[in-house]
Amino acid sequence: MNTPAPPSGATSTWPPLPAAFVALLDAVIPADRRASVERSYIEPKAVAFRLNPLRGHPEATWAALCADTDTPPQPLPGVPGVFTVGPSQRPWLTHHPAAGDGRLYIQGLSSMAAVWALDPQPGEEILDLAAAPGGKTSYVAALMQGQGRLAAVEPVKARFHRLKANLQRLGAGHVHTYLKDGTVVGKLTPERFDRVLLDAPCSSEAQFTRLDPESWAHWSPKKVKDSARLQARLIRSAWAALKPGGRLVYSTCSLSPEENELTVQGLLAQQPDATVEAITLPTPPGILPTLPGLTEWQGQALDPRLAWSLRVLPSDHTDAFYVCCLRKAA
Ligand SMILES: C[S@@+](CC[C@H](N)C(=O)[O-])C[C@H]1O[C@@H](n2cnc3c(N)ncnc32)[C@H](O)[C@@H]1O
């Protein structure tokens, strides 16, 4: 981060977000949520993490953490084993031995929400179609309690090796990993999986921060379009790999409707056996700031069922995220 700090309180002196992205915010964020969203681009965020039952005993990890700080992490209501610390504790947590050896995993609440929506069960066969670096794969593995079969796909070689190393470190070395293009997996394994997670490659708009203009250096409206094209192919493949009666969770860390509701709408239009299911977050209302998925974009009505999908808003403790839960008719 090379940007010098502006005088305290002078928020307008931070580099402005790209104009096309500001126009997107204008279009998708209601006026009454806009101020907190604006603040999220200049504020450091709280840090969430989960204790990892695949590496050590969570109670022992918790005791080790508490012995090491005067400000114990706050439990996240509704989700056992998940905690948050304030932004000032980020360096402490990041460099803690329990983070290094995989007894805990630092993971945004928005990312965790995709796994909560997937609701993996022990004994099932589950596919993670775009898996590296493995944050969600390892959470799914933990919730499956070592029972069943979990497959994780990643086509980018360097990222695939990082996925494998992370899974080893997190005690999830039993996950079956495949160096493969996800767009072909549906044809290779038709109707095989009880649940499929497609946390799709996207334009990564959630990573933007005005504290670091590099965060949007590789973003452009063309990147949004290119991402949407790949997502359309991946969601079709994910759908083909899903068993009748199975659940597909589609997620991105993008705010653009082209990468979110429009991608899902494309699938709904082609697949009469697809329905959108409501997502019930395990956290009490208000902990994750969310909006229903869009049902209108640029003057055009979208499939009304998209209102069951969720947009997580960027805030002082969450990153922007989109998640949609689809069910294939049995
Ligand atoms: C948003 S990231 C996934 C993050 C991951 N789910 C996690 O929680 O750690 C998307 C991933 O999709 C991968 N990807 C890109 N093209 C793909 C393709 N054709 N098939 C499957 N995955 C792809 C990217 O390399 C990237 O690792």
The ligand as a Tripos MOL2 file, in Angstrom:
@<TRIPOS>MOLECULE
LIG
   27    29     1     0     0
SMALL
NO_CHARGES

@<TRIPOS>ATOM
      1 C1        -13.2970  -16.7770   -6.1860 C.3       1 LIG1
      2 S1        -11.9690  -17.8590   -6.4250 S.3       1 LIG1
      3 C2        -12.4160  -19.2190   -5.3930 C.3       1 LIG1
      4 C3        -12.1200  -18.9930   -3.9280 C.3       1 LIG1
      5 C4        -12.3240  -20.2590   -3.1130 C.3       1 LIG1
      6 N1        -13.6710  -20.7740   -3.2700 N.3       1 LIG1
      7 C5        -12.0460  -20.0300   -1.6370 C.2       1 LIG1
      8 O1        -12.9700  -19.8090   -0.8700 O.co2     1 LIG1
      9 O2        -10.8770  -20.0830   -1.2560 O.co2     1 LIG1
     10 C6        -12.3080  -18.5000   -8.0030 C.3       1 LIG1
     11 C7        -11.3310  -19.5750   -8.4660 C.3       1 LIG1
     12 O3        -11.7970  -20.0770   -9.7200 O.3       1 LIG1
     13 C8        -10.6750  -20.4160  -10.4710 C.3       1 LIG1
     14 N2        -11.0630  -20.5630  -11.8950 N.ar      1 LIG1
     15 C9        -10.7820  -19.7480  -12.9440 C.ar      1 LIG1
     16 N3        -11.2570  -20.2910  -14.0860 N.ar      1 LIG1
     17 C10       -11.8550  -21.4610  -13.7470 C.ar      1 LIG1
     18 C11       -12.4740  -22.5040  -14.4920 C.ar      1 LIG1
     19 N4        -12.6020  -22.4330  -15.8290 N.pl3     1 LIG1
     20 N5        -12.9260  -23.5770  -13.8170 N.ar      1 LIG1
     21 C12       -12.8170  -23.6640  -12.4710 C.ar      1 LIG1
     22 N6        -12.2230  -22.7190  -11.7240 N.ar      1 LIG1
     23 C13       -11.7360  -21.6330  -12.3570 C.ar      1 LIG1
     24 C14        -9.7020  -19.2870  -10.1970 C.3       1 LIG1
     25 O4         -8.4030  -19.6480  -10.5500 O.3       1 LIG1
     26 C15        -9.9060  -19.0950   -8.6900 C.3       1 LIG1
     27 O5         -9.0150  -19.8760   -7.9690 O.3       1 LIG1
@<TRIPOS>BOND
     1     1     2 1
     2     2     3 1
     3     2    10 1
     4     3     4 1
     5     4     5 1
     6     5     6 1
     7     5     7 1
     8     7     8 2
     9     7     9 1
    10    10    11 1
    11    11    12 1
    12    11    26 1
    13    12    13 1
    14    13    14 1
    15    13    24 1
    16    14    15 ar
    17    14    23 ar
    18    15    16 ar
    19    16    17 ar
    20    17    18 ar
    21    17    23 ar
    22    18    19 1
    23    18    20 ar
    24    20    21 ar
    25    21    22 ar
    26    22    23 ar
    27    24    25 1
    28    24    26 1
    29    26    27 1
@<TRIPOS>SUBSTRUCTURE
     1 LIG1         1 GROUP 0 **** ****
